[in-house]
Amino acid sequence: MTDALSIVADDCSYRRRVESIDRTVSFRPVEIGRDLERLHAWLGSDHVQPYWELAAPLPVFRRTLVEKLADEHMTPYVGRLDGVPMSYWERYWPADDPLADQYEASESDQGIHLLIGPDEYLGNGYASALLRGIVDMAFRHDETDRVVAEPDVHNDAALATFQSAGFERRDTFYFPAEGKEAALMVCERERFERAYAPGRTTDATEVTNS
């Protein structure tokens, strides 16, 4: 399944000024030429490896990234603050993913994976602001009423970040595809838009693409 958000004429798929962190959040699609080495470094970081397990020699990682970019059910993004790349995101369709074996996935559900790259961006509220931005982008697909995630149950920081963006923990399960105990986190459109969508909160101001 694809939608118009996967294809943009601009570098930037989404941009939003977030007053609570005094930063502009933006996302652009991953490009091999621009992002291979930075993503390889991030995924080899000590705080990322235990949860992603994608640390590998650069040629091996390149093949993995090429496969992700060719996967029609997923769109990888680089997340930025004030234009500076500092995070990696995957927006995907759970109905086409092994996650569909773990809950009743709708064809219109979207899923989110995330990681923060450089250490200096950890623990200061940036992840929550970015997550709200990408969930807002997911809900711009008119048919999507639910966004889900499956973080490791031992990743307390990730669980807290999802909860701060309107996700509720609905279940705990062993996820064979990822080899982990996972928490099913669910964000419903109505709850999210009531709290966080642009125009319904003073926390953010929309900025148009340019």
C-alpha positions as CSV (number, residue, x, y, z in Angstrom):
1,M,0.0,0.0,0.0
2,T,1.3,3.5,-0.9
3,D,0.0,7.0,-0.6
4,A,0.9,10.5,-1.7
5,L,3.1,11.0,1.3
6,S,5.6,8.6,-0.1
7,I,6.3,10.7,-3.2
8,V,7.2,14.3,-2.8
9,A,8.8,16.8,-5.3
10,D,10.5,18.5,-2.4
11,D,13.4,17.4,-0.1
12,C,11.0,17.8,2.8
13,S,8.0,15.6,3.3
14,Y,6.8,17.4,6.5
15,R,7.9,20.4,8.5
16,R,6.5,21.9,11.7
17,R,7.6,24.5,14.2
18,V,7.3,23.1,17.7
19,E,7.3,25.9,20.3
20,S,7.9,23.7,23.4
21,I,11.4,22.8,22.1
22,D,11.9,26.0,20.1
23,R,12.9,23.9,17.1
24,T,11.5,23.1,13.6
25,V,10.9,19.4,13.1
26,S,11.1,18.0,9.6
27,F,11.3,14.7,7.8
28,R,12.7,13.8,4.4
29,P,13.0,10.4,2.6
30,V,16.2,8.5,3.1
31,E,18.7,8.6,0.2
32,I,21.6,6.1,-0.1
33,G,24.1,8.8,-1.3
34,R,23.3,11.2,1.5
35,D,22.5,9.0,4.4
36,L,24.4,5.6,4.2
37,E,27.4,6.5,6.4
38,R,25.4,8.5,8.9
39,L,22.8,5.8,9.4
40,H,25.5,3.2,9.6
41,A,27.1,5.2,12.4
42,W,23.9,5.7,14.3
43,L,22.9,2.0,14.1
44,G,26.3,1.1,15.5
45,S,25.8,3.4,18.5
46,D,25.8,1.9,22.0
47,H,22.3,3.2,22.8
48,V,20.9,1.9,19.5
49,Q,22.4,-1.6,19.0
50,P,20.5,-3.5,21.8
51,Y,17.2,-2.6,20.2
52,W,17.8,-2.5,16.4
53,E,20.6,-5.2,16.0
54,L,21.5,-3.8,12.5
55,A,25.1,-3.0,13.4
56,A,27.2,-4.6,10.5
57,P,30.1,-3.8,8.2
58,L,29.3,-1.0,5.9
59,P,28.8,-3.1,2.7
60,V,26.4,-5.4,4.6
61,F,24.5,-2.5,6.0
62,R,24.3,-0.9,2.6
63,R,22.5,-4.0,1.2
64,T,20.1,-3.9,4.1
65,L,19.3,-0.2,3.5
66,V,18.8,-0.8,-0.2
67,E,16.3,-3.6,0.6
68,K,14.4,-1.2,3.0
69,L,14.3,1.5,0.3
70,A,12.9,-1.1,-2.2
71,D,10.3,-2.3,0.2
72,E,6.9,-0.9,-1.0
73,H,5.2,-1.3,2.4
74,M,7.7,1.0,4.1
75,T,9.1,4.5,3.8
76,P,12.3,5.3,5.7
77,Y,12.9,8.9,6.7
78,V,15.7,11.1,8.2
79,G,14.3,13.2,11.0
80,R,15.7,16.7,11.5
81,L,15.8,19.5,14.0
82,D,16.2,23.0,12.4
83,G,17.4,21.1,9.3
84,V,20.1,19.0,11.1
85,P,19.8,15.2,10.6
86,M,19.6,13.5,14.0
87,S,17.1,10.6,13.8
88,Y,15.9,7.7,11.7
89,W,12.2,6.8,11.2
90,E,10.3,4.1,9.3
91,R,6.6,4.6,8.4
92,Y,5.1,1.3,7.3
93,W,1.8,-0.6,6.8
94,P,1.4,-3.3,9.5
95,A,-1.1,-5.3,7.4
96,D,1.8,-6.1,5.1
97,D,4.2,-6.8,8.0
98,P,4.7,-9.7,10.5
99,L,3.1,-7.5,13.1
100,A,-0.2,-8.4,11.5
101,D,0.1,-11.8,13.1
102,Q,0.1,-10.2,16.6
103,Y,-3.1,-8.1,16.4
104,E,-6.1,-7.4,14.1
105,A,-4.5,-5.0,11.7
106,S,-6.6,-2.9,9.4
107,E,-5.4,-2.2,5.9
108,S,-5.2,1.5,6.7
109,D,-3.2,1.1,9.9
110,Q,0.3,2.7,9.9
111,G,3.3,1.7,12.0
112,I,6.3,3.6,13.3
113,H,9.9,2.6,14.1
114,L,12.3,5.2,15.4
115,L,15.8,5.9,16.7
116,I,17.7,9.0,17.8
117,G,21.2,9.1,16.4
118,P,23.7,11.4,18.2
119,D,23.9,11.1,22.0
120,E,23.4,14.9,22.5
121,Y,19.8,14.7,21.3
122,L,18.8,12.1,23.9
123,G,16.8,12.9,27.0
124,N,15.6,16.4,26.2
125,G,12.1,16.0,24.8
126,Y,13.1,16.0,21.1
127,A,12.0,12.4,20.5
128,S,8.5,13.2,21.6
129,A,8.2,16.3,19.4
130,L,9.5,14.3,16.4
131,L,7.2,11.4,17.1
132,R,4.2,13.7,17.3
133,G,5.2,15.1,13.9
134,I,5.5,11.8,12.1
135,V,2.2,10.6,13.6
136,D,0.6,13.8,12.4
137,M,2.0,13.1,8.9
138,A,0.7,9.5,9.1
139,F,-2.8,10.8,9.9
140,R,-2.8,12.9,6.7
141,H,-3.6,9.7,4.9
142,D,-7.3,10.1,5.1
143,E,-8.1,6.4,5.6
144,T,-5.7,6.0,8.5
145,D,-7.4,6.1,11.9
146,R,-4.8,4.2,13.9
147,V,-1.0,4.3,14.2
148,V,0.8,1.5,16.0
149,A,4.3,0.6,17.3
150,E,5.9,-2.4,18.9
151,P,8.9,-1.2,21.0
152,D,10.9,-3.6,23.2
153,V,9.2,-3.9,26.6
154,H,12.6,-3.3,28.2
155,N,13.1,0.0,26.4
156,D,11.7,2.4,29.0
157,A,12.7,5.5,27.1
158,A,10.9,4.4,24.0
159,L,7.7,3.4,25.9
160,A,7.6,6.8,27.6
161,T,8.2,8.6,24.3
162,F,5.2,6.8,22.7
163,Q,3.0,7.5,25.7
164,S,4.0,11.2,25.5
165,A,2.7,11.3,21.9
166,G,-0.8,9.8,22.6
167,F,-0.1,6.1,22.3
168,E,-1.6,3.6,24.8
169,R,-0.2,0.3,25.7
170,R,-2.7,-2.4,24.6
171,D,-0.8,-5.7,24.8
172,T,2.5,-7.4,25.5
173,F,3.7,-10.3,23.2
174,Y,6.7,-12.1,22.0
175,F,7.5,-10.9,18.5
176,P,9.4,-13.7,16.6
177,A,10.1,-11.5,13.6
178,E,12.2,-9.2,15.9
179,G,13.2,-11.7,18.5
180,K,11.9,-9.6,21.4
181,E,9.3,-9.1,24.0
182,A,7.2,-6.2,22.6
183,A,4.6,-3.8,23.8
184,L,1.8,-3.1,21.4
185,M,1.3,0.7,21.5
186,V,-1.7,2.2,19.7
187,C,-2.5,5.8,18.9
188,E,-6.1,6.6,17.7
189,R,-6.7,9.5,15.4
190,E,-9.4,11.1,17.5
191,R,-7.3,11.1,20.6
192,F,-4.2,12.4,18.9
193,E,-5.9,15.2,17.0
194,R,-7.7,16.3,20.1
195,A,-4.4,16.8,21.9
196,Y,-1.7,17.4,19.3
197,A,-2.8,18.1,15.8
198,P,-1.9,21.5,14.3
199,G,-4.7,24.0,14.8
200,R,-5.8,22.2,18.0
201,T,-2.8,22.9,20.2
202,T,-0.6,25.9,21.0
203,D,2.5,23.6,21.0
204,A,3.2,23.8,17.2
205,T,2.8,26.0,14.2
206,E,2.6,24.5,10.7
207,V,5.3,25.5,8.3
208,T,4.7,24.9,4.6
209,N,7.2,23.1,2.4
210,S,9.6,25.2,0.4
